[in-house]
Amino acid sequence: MKNKLKIISLIVLLISCKTEKNVNCDAYSNTLSVPYQDTIVMESIHYHFEEEHACVWVKADTNVYCDTLYLEVYNEVK
């Protein structure tokens, strides 16, 4: 079993792809930060439970949230 693992490892090492880096390029990707703002508007909810003789009411609410999207842009190296 160990011999099979050694043979498979050797084959993978010999056949595997070699990565090449372009020495002239100092960066392979750029990260862009994009500010993002959105608003969620919820209407009021009023619901009756007929069997329990109860009712639920949630008032209307507006939520504003801000976030930042980080986008990675990859440069193709030829």
N, C-alpha and C positions, 0 to 999 in steps of 0.2 A: 504494500500500500504506500509506503514512504517513497519507494522508487517511482511509482506512478506520479506521485505529487511532484517529485523532483523533475521528472521528464515534462510534465505539463507546465511547471513553472519556467523551465528552460525554454520551451516552445513559445510561451507567452512573451517572455523577455526578448526573444529573437525576432518575433513577428510583430510585436506591438509597434504602434506608430510613434514616431519621434516628433516632438514639438520643436519648432524653430521660432526663435524670437528675432525680431528685427532690431539690430543694435542701434540704428539711427532713430528709432521711435522711443521716446521716453515714457509714453503712457498708451495703454491699449483701450482705455475707456474713460469717458467723462461722465461726471454725475451732475445733473441739472436739478436744481430745487425749484419747484413751482408752488407758490402759495395758493391755497385753495380755501374758499369759503362757501358754505352752503347753509340753507335755512330749512328747517322742518316745521311745518305748521300743522298742528293737530286740532281738529274741531272738537267741540265738547261732546261727550258721550253720555246718554241718559238711557238706562236699561231697566226694565221692570222684571222682577221674578214673581210671576203670578202665584206659584205654589207657596212660596215663603212669605208673600205679602211684603216684599222688600224692594228697594230700588237703589241703583248705583248711579252716581253722577260724577263725571270727571270734567273739570273745567277746561276750556280751550287753552292751549299753550303754544308758544313759538320758541323754538330752540335754534340758536345761531351757533355754528361751530366753525372753527378755523383749523386748518391742518396744512401740512406741507407734504407734497408728493416728491419723492426722490426718484428720478428717472436716470437709469444708466444707459448711455449711448456708447455702443461699441464701434470702434473703428476697424475696418477690414484692412488687414496687413497683407500686402501681396509681395 
